[in-house]
Amino acid sequence: MKLTIEALAAYLNQLYSGKATEQSLMMKLVEEMGEVAEVLNKRAGFKASQDENLTRELGEELADVIHYTVAIAAINQIDLAQVMVRKDRIASIKYHHPINLEDFLEAFDQK
C-alpha cells in the first residue's frame, strides 16, 4: 500500500467534512505538536522518560501532526501537494538549492 497526500486528503475530507471545523482541527494539531515536543525533550534528556520506545512514539506523534495538517487543508479544498511543490520551488530559488521538489519527484518517478 502506498499512501499519497491526495489519498489522505480525500479520506480526511470524507471523515471530517461537516463534522469538524478548522478551529477544532487546529486545536488538535497544536496538541499533537506539543506531544512531538515532549518526545523530543525526552530524547534530548530534558525530560524524564520511562522505558518508552521514543522513536516509535515520535513517529506516532509526527503522524498525528501530518493527519491534522492535511485535514485542515482537505476541508478547505487546498491541494496541499501542489502548494508544497510551488512553495519549494520558491524556496529553492531563494536559498539556492541545487534541486527543487518538482525536479526531484520527476527523477524519483523515473526510478
HELIX and SHEET records of a PDB file:
HELIX    1   1 ILE A    5  TYR A   16  1                                  12    
HELIX    2   2 GLU A   22  ARG A   43  1                                  22    
HELIX    3   3 LEU A   54  ILE A   75  1                                  22    
HELIX    4   4 LEU A   80  LYS A   94  1                                  15    
HELIX    5   5 LEU A  101  ASP A  109  1                                   9    
END                                                                             
